[in-house]
Amino acid sequence: MSETSDVLVVGGSLSGCTAAILLARQGLRVTVLEQHRDPGHYKRACTHYIQPSATAVFERLGLVPQLEAAGAVPNSIDLWTRYGWIRPPDERLHGYNIRRSVLDPILRQTAAATPGIDLQLGVKATQLIREQGRVQGVRGVDHTGEEQKFSCHVVVGADGRQSPVASWAGVPTKEKKHGRFIYFASFEDLRLTRGSRSLMWLTDPDVAYVFPNDGGVTVLAVMLTADKLADFRQDIDGNFRRFFADLPDAPDLGQARRVSDYVGVPHYPDVSRRAGTPGLALVGDAALTTDYLWGVGCGWALESSAWLADTVGPVLAQPAPAAADVDRALQRYARRHHHALAAHHFFIADLAGGRMLNPLERLMFAAAAHDERLASSLAHYGGRLISPWRFLSPAKIARSLRVSAVASKATRARTAVTR
């Protein structure tokens, strides 16, 4: 059996469905292959936290009313370090907390209902089709074992961190060892100390999170250095609860009800690949998999898919697009992806090794605990709304030095009085 489309997307999750919808809205024929037959399938190991930088993509998709009707919680986050709480001002800049068990089916249903999209569940891609030095399609097999051939102008690998598509294409993979493990669990009836605001404790080097979600469910996570994994596994529930009990201003888990299993990820290396090669684009985790610590995965999956659609879609929408023009558009997409995310990924991957905060990070966090403008800047950076270079600009560093000097002087004065 052989089929032809403009774009063939391998993977029908966040990035795959987003790319398909935005490409199909430009009049393109898009086939999406999702290996799981269940339309409600979703990724379990996830922070369920979507960065503010991705809100614009939800708005483009027209999904904000549906997400909010499903109970998605507009997120803002307070961060604790040993220097105190960093509580950014309310600037109405937010992403969403929504469980993947709710979000993934919404996106999949939207894709299936979009004219021009053929969503095929239970079809697994098995190899790429190459002709004249470029990717031209995919071979796959459905749940009955029937082999299928799909020809297209562009294949989109939206198949996650392991990305068989990238492997078949021979796209080089850069991998950096991860120095922490993470465990997630969902709770109900948890009394939150800061209302609907998300909370993060950076205890240096360990981390914990509270993410209020849809349906009255709160997702909690702990992220500890790898040397603690063996001991933690001896009593996962007890160690999880004890870690939260020792945190300042943490919710009391004793009165809450755990409504999920613990989901653990012992090792999650940071992975990066070139996002565009002849006939092929990679989106989401297939292009860039970054440490859970800052919760960027879902947001970057949505954003990278939108960049692909914006860059390649107009070329594919032309009558009889030339392969050379399509491949140039894929190169532009790869450059845009790298320009937008490479610096963020570098700084996140550097901390992902499990190290302690460096002097510059300590300075910026300490100052943000005492200065609303710096707290706002940190929130914009953490929400991936500004680049690392804007966050670490000379002016911001100078202000941080001044704020820290004043705070230190005030602390010394209080200490002298108490003596």
Backbone hydrogen bonds, N-H to C=O, Kabsch-Sander energy under -0.5 kcal/mol:
donor,donor_aa,acceptor,acceptor_aa,energy
3,E,149,K,-2.7
5,S,151,S,-2.3
6,D,29,R,-1.6
7,V,29,R,-2.0
8,L,154,V,-2.5
9,V,7,V,-0.5
9,V,31,T,-3.4
10,V,8,L,-0.5
10,V,156,V,-3.0
11,G,9,V,-0.8
11,G,33,L,-3.0
17,C,13,S,-2.6
18,T,14,L,-2.0
19,A,15,S,-2.6
20,A,16,G,-2.2
21,I,17,C,-2.5
22,L,18,T,-2.3
23,L,19,A,-2.1
24,A,20,A,-2.7
25,R,21,I,-2.0
26,Q,23,L,-1.5
27,G,24,A,-2.1
28,L,23,L,-1.2
30,V,28,L,-0.6
30,V,116,G,-2.9
31,T,7,V,-2.5
32,V,118,D,-2.5
33,L,9,V,-3.0
33,L,31,T,-0.5
34,E,32,V,-0.6
34,E,120,Q,-2.4
41,H,38,D,-1.8
46,C,44,R,-1.6
50,I,48,H,-0.5
50,I,96,Y,-2.4
51,Q,49,Y,-0.6
53,S,383,G,-1.5
54,A,51,Q,-1.9
55,T,52,P,-1.5
57,V,54,A,-0.9
58,F,54,A,-1.6
59,E,55,T,-2.2
60,R,56,A,-2.1
61,L,57,V,-2.4
62,G,58,F,-0.8
62,G,59,E,-0.7
63,L,58,F,-2.1
64,V,58,F,-0.6
67,L,63,L,-2.9
68,E,64,V,-2.7
69,A,65,P,-2.2
70,A,66,Q,-1.5
71,G,68,E,-1.1
72,A,67,L,-2.5
73,V,97,N,-2.5
75,N,95,G,-1.4
78,D,198,S,-2.5
79,L,86,I,-2.1
80,W,200,M,-3.2
81,T,84,G,-1.8
84,G,81,T,-2.4
86,I,79,L,-3.2
87,R,85,W,-0.7
91,E,89,P,-0.9
94,H,92,R,-0.7
95,G,75,N,-0.8
96,Y,50,I,-1.2
97,N,73,V,-2.6
98,I,48,H,-1.3
98,I,96,Y,-0.6
102,V,99,R,-1.7
103,L,99,R,-2.7
104,D,100,R,-2.0
106,I,102,V,-1.3
107,L,103,L,-2.3
108,R,104,D,-2.5
109,Q,105,P,-2.7
110,T,106,I,-2.1
111,A,107,L,-2.4
112,A,108,R,-2.5
113,A,109,Q,-1.6
114,T,111,A,-1.3
117,I,114,T,-2.0
118,D,30,V,-2.8
119,L,117,I,-0.7
120,Q,32,V,-3.1
120,Q,118,D,-0.7
121,L,119,L,-0.7
122,G,34,E,-1.7
122,G,36,H,-0.9
123,V,34,E,-1.5
123,V,120,Q,-0.7
124,K,122,G,-0.5
124,K,141,V,-2.8
125,A,123,V,-0.5
126,T,139,R,-3.4
127,Q,139,R,-1.5
129,I,137,G,-2.7
130,R,128,L,-0.5
131,E,134,R,-2.3
134,R,131,E,-1.4
135,V,278,P,-1.7
136,Q,129,I,-3.5
137,G,129,I,-1.0
138,V,150,F,-2.5
139,R,127,Q,-3.0
140,G,148,Q,-2.6
141,V,124,K,-2.2
142,D,146,E,-2.3
145,G,142,D,-1.9
148,Q,140,G,-3.1
149,K,1,M,-2.6
150,F,138,V,-3.0
151,S,3,E,-3.2
152,C,136,Q,-2.6
153,H,6,D,-1.5
154,V,6,D,-1.5
155,V,279,G,-2.5
156,V,8,L,-3.0
157,G,155,V,-0.6
157,G,281,A,-3.5
158,A,10,V,-2.3
158,A,156,V,-1.0
163,S,159,D,-0.7
167,S,163,S,-1.9
168,W,164,P,-3.1
169,A,165,V,-2.0
170,G,166,A,-0.6
170,G,167,S,-1.1
171,V,166,A,-2.4
174,K,272,S,-2.7
175,E,173,T,-0.5
176,K,270,D,-2.7
179,G,352,A,-3.0
181,F,224,L,-2.7
182,I,265,V,-1.8
183,Y,222,V,-2.2
184,F,263,V,-2.6
185,A,220,L,-2.0
187,F,218,T,-2.5
188,E,257,R,-2.8
189,D,216,G,-0.5
191,R,189,D,-0.6
192,L,190,L,-0.7
195,G,192,L,-0.6
197,R,194,R,-1.9
198,S,76,S,-2.8
199,L,210,V,-2.3
200,M,78,D,-2.0
201,W,208,A,-2.6
202,L,80,W,-3.1
202,L,200,M,-0.6
203,T,201,W,-0.9
203,T,206,D,-1.6
204,D,206,D,-1.1
207,V,223,M,-2.4
208,A,201,W,-1.7
209,Y,221,A,-2.4
210,V,199,L,-2.4
211,F,219,V,-2.9
213,N,217,V,-2.8
216,G,213,N,-0.7
217,V,214,D,-1.6
218,T,187,F,-2.8
219,V,211,F,-2.7
220,L,185,A,-3.0
220,L,218,T,-0.5
221,A,209,Y,-1.6
222,V,183,Y,-1.9
223,M,207,V,-3.1
224,L,181,F,-1.4
226,A,179,G,-2.5
228,K,225,T,-2.3
229,L,226,A,-1.6
232,F,228,K,-2.5
233,R,229,L,-2.4
234,Q,230,A,-0.6
234,Q,231,D,-1.1
235,D,231,D,-0.5
235,D,232,F,-1.2
236,I,233,R,-0.5
239,N,235,D,-3.0
240,F,236,I,-2.5
241,R,237,D,-2.3
242,R,238,G,-2.5
243,F,239,N,-2.2
244,F,240,F,-1.7
245,A,241,R,-2.2
246,D,242,R,-1.2
246,D,243,F,-0.5
247,L,244,F,-1.5
250,A,247,L,-1.1
253,L,251,P,-0.8
255,Q,252,D,-0.9
256,A,253,L,-1.1
257,R,188,E,-2.7
258,R,256,A,-0.5
259,V,186,S,-2.6
260,S,186,S,-0.7
263,V,184,F,-2.2
264,G,262,Y,-0.6
265,V,182,I,-2.8
270,D,176,K,-1.9
271,V,289,T,-2.0
272,S,174,K,-2.3
273,R,287,A,-2.6
277,T,280,L,-2.5
280,L,277,T,-2.7
281,A,155,V,-2.5
282,L,275,A,-2.8
283,V,157,G,-2.2
286,A,283,V,-1.3
287,A,284,G,-1.3
288,L,284,G,-2.1
289,T,271,V,-3.1
290,T,288,L,-0.6
294,W,291,D,-0.8
295,G,292,Y,-1.8
296,V,291,D,-0.5
300,W,296,V,-2.6
301,A,297,G,-1.9
302,L,298,C,-2.0
303,E,299,G,-2.6
304,S,300,W,-2.6
305,S,301,A,-1.4
306,A,302,L,-1.7
307,W,303,E,-2.5
308,L,304,S,-2.1
309,A,305,S,-2.3
310,D,306,A,-2.4
311,T,307,W,-2.0
312,V,308,L,-3.0
313,G,308,L,-0.7
313,G,309,A,-1.3
316,L,312,V,-2.3
317,A,313,G,-2.0
318,Q,315,V,-1.2
326,V,322,A,-2.2
327,D,323,A,-2.6
328,R,324,A,-1.9
329,A,325,D,-1.9
330,L,326,V,-2.1
331,Q,327,D,-1.9
332,R,328,R,-2.0
333,Y,329,A,-2.3
334,A,330,L,-2.3
335,R,331,Q,-2.2
336,R,332,R,-2.5
337,H,333,Y,-2.8
338,H,334,A,-2.3
339,H,335,R,-2.9
340,A,336,R,-2.3
341,L,337,H,-2.1
342,A,338,H,-2.4
345,H,341,L,-2.9
346,F,342,A,-2.3
347,F,343,A,-2.1
348,I,344,H,-2.4
349,A,345,H,-3.1
350,D,346,F,-2.0
351,L,347,F,-1.5
352,A,348,I,-1.7
353,G,349,A,-0.6
353,G,350,D,-0.6
354,G,351,L,-1.8
362,R,358,N,-2.6
363,L,359,P,-2.2
364,M,360,L,-2.3
365,F,361,E,-2.5
366,A,362,R,-2.5
367,A,363,L,-2.4
368,A,364,M,-2.0
369,A,365,F,-1.3
370,H,367,A,-1.9
371,D,367,A,-0.8
375,A,371,D,-2.3
376,S,372,E,-2.4
377,S,373,R,-2.1
378,L,374,L,-2.4
379,A,375,A,-2.1
380,H,376,S,-2.3
381,Y,377,S,-2.3
382,G,378,L,-3.4
383,G,379,A,-2.0
384,R,381,Y,-1.8
385,L,380,H,-3.2
386,I,380,H,-0.9
391,F,387,S,-1.9
392,L,388,P,-2.6
393,S,390,R,-1.1
397,I,393,S,-2.5
398,A,394,P,-2.6
399,R,395,A,-2.2
400,S,396,K,-2.3
401,L,397,I,-2.2
402,R,398,A,-2.1
403,V,399,R,-2.9
404,S,400,S,-2.7
405,A,401,L,-2.1
406,V,402,R,-2.3
407,A,403,V,-2.6
408,S,404,S,-2.5
409,K,405,A,-2.2
410,A,406,V,-2.3
411,T,407,A,-2.2
412,R,408,S,-2.4
413,A,409,K,-2.1
414,R,410,A,-2.3
415,T,411,T,-2.4
416,A,412,R,-2.2
417,V,413,A,-2.0
418,T,414,R,-2.2
419,R,415,T,-1.1
